[in-house]
Amino acid sequence: MTIFGAMEKLARQDLIDRYRYVSQQVYDNANTAIALEKRVSELQIAAPAFEGSQRSEIIDELVKLSAEHGAVCKQSRGLVETEGDCREALRTNIHSQLLDGDLIAKGFFSSACAGDFGDNYSERGMAVSDARS
């Protein structure tokens, strides 16, 4: 199981939902930035072919799109940081569940585990073979 798969399976649902929401925003924001870059590039190529009022309109649109692209890129930095914070919240939630004993991980010390095998159970919560057999 991957680390993210474990987080998806074991973390609180509200944290998973928030992470997915923010990840989708990051994705949508990147697509918006790409679309703006493409449109700016098209206008920059087309602008020299026009003269007069048409050229002025293209330049006005370029200025507007460039400002919009700058805002999207600025927003992107914040979204990526928020996505990292959400990922850390998932890790922290699982870690606290482990510390509280709500989750038992292979290799963690545990005095009693589900399916306790008595004398055939090691300190680490893993079954051991009985050497007396």
Secondary structure, DSSP 8 states (H G I E B T S, - for coil): --HHHHHHHHS-HHHHHHHHHHHHHHHHHHHHHHHHHHHHHHHHHHGGG--HHHHHHHHHHHHHHHHHHHHHHHHHHHHHHHHHHHHHHHHHHHHHHHHHTSS--TT---SS-TT--GGGB-TTS-B---TT-
